[in-house]
Amino acid sequence: MKVGVIGSTGAIGTAFIKRLLAAHADIEIHSFSSKKQRPATHVIHHQIDYNCEDSIKAAAQQAYSDRGFDMVLVTTGLLHNGDALQPEKSLRDLSAEKFQTVFQANSILPALVAKHFLPLLRTDKRAVFAALSARVGSISDNRLGGWYAYRASKAALNMILKNAAIEMARRHKKVIILGLHPGTVDSDLSDPFQSNVQEGKLFTPDYAAQKLLHVIKNASPNDSGKCLAWDGQEVEP
Ligand SMILES: NC(=O)c1ccc[n+]([C@@H]2O[C@H](COP(=O)([O-])OP(=O)(O)OC[C@H]3O[C@@H](n4cnc5c(N)ncnc54)[C@H](OP(=O)(O)O)[C@@H]3O)[C@@H](O)[C@H]2O)c1
């Protein structure tokens, strides 16, 4: 089994890699991150520049080496970045700069990863491309408002994944493309917002990875283009 994980130092990315290593003795994992990382056995690390398409393309090609991926997981994402970037509570907080930063991370990067990794999936048997989205990207589920750029960038990501699923299905019936909602997970990304989480509803990264790997395992080509939550339920667009 050959797997790519883009965003390998994040909490959920790290948990995916640990779970996959524990479950598959013969696995080959290619991890991709903006940071240097000391790889574990069975893991080959690639440092990439998320803001440079050539860097993404070159790393994808280097990892491919004539053997397609069974699974590619995009676990990158951005909600806040210290004082410079916090999710907006009101229209007053919007800025073009913040929108650009958040869309670059949550919509454009996964789209370019799809551009360069989808052609490297194996097509002779079932293969999965999944990107971490979020329930707050659902327009029909939006009851609270706020978080303009993050919500909009995840809604855009869901559309990009749906488009890619339609395009891939024309030629490759065994490729499954998914958005995934991990639940609320204890990580740097969620840290400032955890006080509002109901007791028992803050997942460990390991629990989220376990549930999402189960969702991926059970997904069929009919699910391609959907955003599925950790419990297997579809997140309505
Ligand atoms: N935690 C939650 O409650 C929750 C809920 C719903 C959805 N999600 C989604 O799950 C994904 C992973 O979140 P996490 O909780 O594991 O967060 P995390 O621990 O903070 O990890 C963030 C990941 O995003 C990457 N990243 C950081 N800044 C970035 C930027 N400017 N552009 C592109 N990538 C950047 C990091 O890459 P490096 O590996 O290069 O450091 C890291 O892999 C995100 O897409 C998030 O929206 C999380």
The ligand as an SDF file (V2000), in Angstrom:
LIG
                    3D

 48 52  0  0  0  0  0  0  0  0999 V2000
   -9.0960   20.5450   14.6260 N   0  0  0  0  0  0  0  0  0  0  0  0
  -10.3770   20.6520   14.3540 C   0  0  0  0  0  0  0  0  0  0  0  0
  -11.2270   20.7580   15.2660 O   0  0  0  0  0  0  0  0  0  0  0  0
  -10.8590   20.6520   12.9260 C   0  0  0  0  0  0  0  0  0  0  0  0
  -12.2580   20.6950   12.6990 C   0  0  0  0  0  0  0  0  0  0  0  0
  -12.6940   20.6990   11.3640 C   0  0  0  0  0  0  0  0  0  0  0  0
  -11.7880   20.6580   10.3280 C   0  0  0  0  0  0  0  0  0  0  0  0
  -10.4450   20.6180   10.6010 N   0  0  0  0  0  0  0  0  0  0  0  0
   -9.5120   20.6150    9.4790 C   0  0  0  0  0  0  0  0  0  0  0  0
   -8.5380   19.6190    9.6460 O   0  0  0  0  0  0  0  0  0  0  0  0
   -7.3160   20.0290    9.0160 C   0  0  0  0  0  0  0  0  0  0  0  0
   -6.1190   19.7720    9.9410 C   0  0  0  0  0  0  0  0  0  0  0  0
   -6.2930   20.4790   11.1160 O   0  0  0  0  0  0  0  0  0  0  0  0
   -5.5140   20.1250   12.4790 P   0  0  0  0  0  0  0  0  0  0  0  0
   -6.5440   20.2080   13.5510 O   0  0  0  0  0  0  0  0  0  0  0  0
   -4.7020   18.8900   12.3180 O   0  0  0  0  0  0  0  0  0  0  0  0
   -4.5980   21.4190   12.6040 O   0  0  0  0  0  0  0  0  0  0  0  0
   -3.0500   21.6190   12.9500 P   0  0  0  0  0  0  0  0  0  0  0  0
   -2.5670   20.6260   13.9240 O   0  0  0  0  0  0  0  0  0  0  0  0
   -2.9480   23.0620   13.2950 O   0  0  0  0  0  0  0  0  0  0  0  0
   -2.3400   21.3200   11.5480 O   0  0  0  0  0  0  0  0  0  0  0  0
   -2.4160   22.2640   10.5160 C   0  0  0  0  0  0  0  0  0  0  0  0
   -1.8440   21.6960    9.2440 C   0  0  0  0  0  0  0  0  0  0  0  0
   -2.0120   22.6910    8.2380 O   0  0  0  0  0  0  0  0  0  0  0  0
   -0.7650   23.0660    7.7050 C   0  0  0  0  0  0  0  0  0  0  0  0
   -0.6780   24.5230    7.6140 N   0  0  0  0  0  0  0  0  0  0  0  0
   -0.3890   25.4200    8.5620 C   0  0  0  0  0  0  0  0  0  0  0  0
   -0.3920   26.6430    8.0510 N   0  0  0  0  0  0  0  0  0  0  0  0
   -0.6870   26.5170    6.7480 C   0  0  0  0  0  0  0  0  0  0  0  0
   -0.8140   27.4340    5.6780 C   0  0  0  0  0  0  0  0  0  0  0  0
   -0.6460   28.7410    5.8340 N   0  0  0  0  0  0  0  0  0  0  0  0
   -1.1220   26.9360    4.4560 N   0  0  0  0  0  0  0  0  0  0  0  0
   -1.2950   25.6190    4.2740 C   0  0  0  0  0  0  0  0  0  0  0  0
   -1.1680   24.6960    5.2530 N   0  0  0  0  0  0  0  0  0  0  0  0
   -0.8840   25.1620    6.4760 C   0  0  0  0  0  0  0  0  0  0  0  0
    0.3170   22.5060    8.6180 C   0  0  0  0  0  0  0  0  0  0  0  0
    1.3090   22.0810    7.7200 O   0  0  0  0  0  0  0  0  0  0  0  0
    2.7850   21.5800    8.0460 P   0  0  0  0  0  0  0  0  0  0  0  0
    2.7120   20.0940    8.1240 O   0  0  0  0  0  0  0  0  0  0  0  0
    3.5630   22.0460    6.8890 O   0  0  0  0  0  0  0  0  0  0  0  0
    3.1550   22.2290    9.3450 O   0  0  0  0  0  0  0  0  0  0  0  0
   -0.3970   21.3600    9.3060 C   0  0  0  0  0  0  0  0  0  0  0  0
   -0.2050   20.1840    8.5550 O   0  0  0  0  0  0  0  0  0  0  0  0
   -7.5280   21.4750    8.5760 C   0  0  0  0  0  0  0  0  0  0  0  0
   -7.8820   21.4990    7.2130 O   0  0  0  0  0  0  0  0  0  0  0  0
   -8.7270   21.9170    9.3950 C   0  0  0  0  0  0  0  0  0  0  0  0
   -9.4540   22.9350    8.7550 O   0  0  0  0  0  0  0  0  0  0  0  0
   -9.9550   20.6160   11.8720 C   0  0  0  0  0  0  0  0  0  0  0  0
  1  2  1  0
  2  3  2  0
  2  4  1  0
  4  5  1  0
  4 48  2  0
  5  6  2  0
  6  7  1  0
  7  8  2  0
  8  9  1  0
  8 48  1  0
  9 10  1  0
  9 46  1  0
 10 11  1  0
 11 12  1  0
 11 44  1  0
 12 13  1  0
 13 14  1  0
 14 15  2  0
 14 16  1  0
 14 17  1  0
 17 18  1  0
 18 19  2  0
 18 20  1  0
 18 21  1  0
 21 22  1  0
 22 23  1  0
 23 24  1  0
 23 42  1  0
 24 25  1  0
 25 26  1  0
 25 36  1  0
 26 27  1  0
 26 35  1  0
 27 28  2  0
 28 29  1  0
 29 30  1  0
 29 35  2  0
 30 31  1  0
 30 32  2  0
 32 33  1  0
 33 34  2  0
 34 35  1  0
 36 37  1  0
 36 42  1  0
 37 38  1  0
 38 39  2  0
 38 40  1  0
 38 41  1  0
 42 43  1  0
 44 45  1  0
 44 46  1  0
 46 47  1  0
M  CHG  2   8   1  16  -1
M  END
$$$$
